[in-house]
Amino acid sequence: MNTETISNKSQSPATTRASMPTQPLTHPSSDLSDFIDDFSNMIPRLAAMREGIDLYGATAFSPFAIFDPDENALSRVIAELLDPTGTHGQGLLFLNSLLSAIGVPRLNRMDYIKVRREVLTRSNRRVDIVIETSLYVIGIENKPWAVQQKNQLEDYLTELKADLRGRKPILVFVSDQTAKTASDETIRLPYYAADPNETSLHGLLKSSALEIKANGPKAFVADFLNYIEHSFGDAYVENASDMPYIDAVSAEFDHLNRRKAIASVLLSQEALHCRILDEIGTFILGEVQKGANPDFVASTDYEGVTPTMSVCLWDRWIPYGVRRPSWPINCHVAVEVDGGWLDKIIFGVKAPDEAKIALKERHYACPERRKLENMTGEIPGGKKTPFWPWRKQLVDSYWGQEYCARLILESPSGRVEDHPEIQDLARQFVEMAAEVDRLLMLP
């Protein structure tokens, strides 16, 4: 405590107030203006730091982000890691981690081990992965997204028991779903668990990653872990190249005279987030009008209102779509939230099939769905569902505030429409809109 503080304590409140030096009052808008001016001068240096991090670290590069794996691709990755003879060169590391988690004794290099994929069952189904040892027959069913078929897990367990020769059958269900059949005999292994004490595929790989010796598989597993966190963990995966900006703002926040300015930005962050989402929607619609047909419009909701992209994705979790007025009802080229809040954004053609949706949802059906039924066979990369004749999950599928901020920071001009990812998404909208228009005109 300094002497000025001690002496002030002995004075009356009125004397203290009168003797204290007066501080100039600044308007919050002045603080904000000064902060923005000063921080704007830092942007070129921060951008150079980001480019340096990317140049030497390639922090955003990932094969999973590029190829956007489907269920079969993920099964191949898991099988490759669990195979002691796999190209990862780490022997039994990953397999023993799984065995320990499911209560099976660890193996050594002298043990008999055979790993197979897509093993055909007597009921003409395929078990994703089967691992045979001298004491166990372990089946692994991978279900990241698809729903379980009737009696599927029960049939798999029956198949594993059919050729035991004294061995014990074990069925592992790699999924966030619960087992609908054979639940008492099936070991569920979720992709991701928020509780570190709960066993998960992410947890097994993360613990194994500490013992990986080679740089190649170490980097691959790190990418796989990031992919699992992003796709199944409902969490934003922070990019190392974002840190210069985060550190710079944090440093400014340490100065008391900057706090009100930064808090002013925080106060409006939701409004800014919505504005960026709406700019994406406006740009996509404009590109479709230029590239496909000028009479394309933004889709209305079921009450006849035309919502913006932020209302669709943030507020109501309905598709933000574009369509021609001549198209049948409930047919759109659209993006929609398929997971948690602004997570798992999907893109495709939404045209619900009346014959395959619930009776209470029949008013959502598209009368011309049959004309779009074969889109997945003609256009690679998509999946068919009762509501979507063609859909896929976007690689950057989390559209939270961090994503929108990154679009602005990475855009060469600061406009979202100049970011390569948004330009590519708009291109996909144009191509898909033109294809749907062609198919609908067929007899």
Sequence and secondary structure as in RCSB ss.txt:
>XXXX:A:sequence
MNTETISNKSQSPATTRASMPTQPLTHPSSDLSDFIDDFSNMIPRLAAMREGIDLYGATAFSPFAIFDPDENALS
RVIAELLDPTGTHGQGLLFLNSLLSAIGVPRLNRMDYIKVRREVLTRSNRRVDIVIETSLYVIGIENKPWAVQQK
NQLEDYLTELKADLRGRKPILVFVSDQTAKTASDETIRLPYYAADPNETSLHGLLKSSALEIKANGPKAFVADFL
NYIEHSFGDAYVENASDMPYIDAVSAEFDHLNRRKAIASVLLSQEALHCRILDEIGTFILGEVQKGANPDFVAST
DYEGVTPTMSVCLWDRWIPYGVRRPSWPINCHVAVEVDGGWLDKIIFGVKAPDEAKIALKERHYACPERRKLENM
TGEIPGGKKTPFWPWRKQLVDSYWGQEYCARLILESPSGRVEDHPEIQDLARQFVEMAAEVDRLLMLP
>XXXX:A:secstr
  HHHHHHHTS HHHHHHHS       HHHHHHHHHHHHHHHHHHHHHHHHHHHHHH TT  HHHHH   HHHHH
HHHHHHH TTSTT  TTHHHHHHHHHTT     TTS EEEEEEEE TTS EEEEEEEESSEEEEEEE SSS   T
THHHHHHHHHHTT TT EEEEEEESSS  SSSTTTEEEE S  SSTTS  HHHHHHHHHTT  SHHHHHHHHHHH
HHHHHHHS      GGGHHHHHHHHHHHTSHHHHHHHHHHHHTHHHHHHHHHHHHHHHHHHHHHHHT TT EE  
 TTS    HHIIIIII   EEEE TTS TT EEEEEE SSTT SEEEEEE   TTTS GGGGGG  TTGGGGTTH
HHHSTT B  SS SEEEE SS   SHHHHHHHHHHSSSS GGGSHHHHHHHHHHHHHHHHHHHHHT  
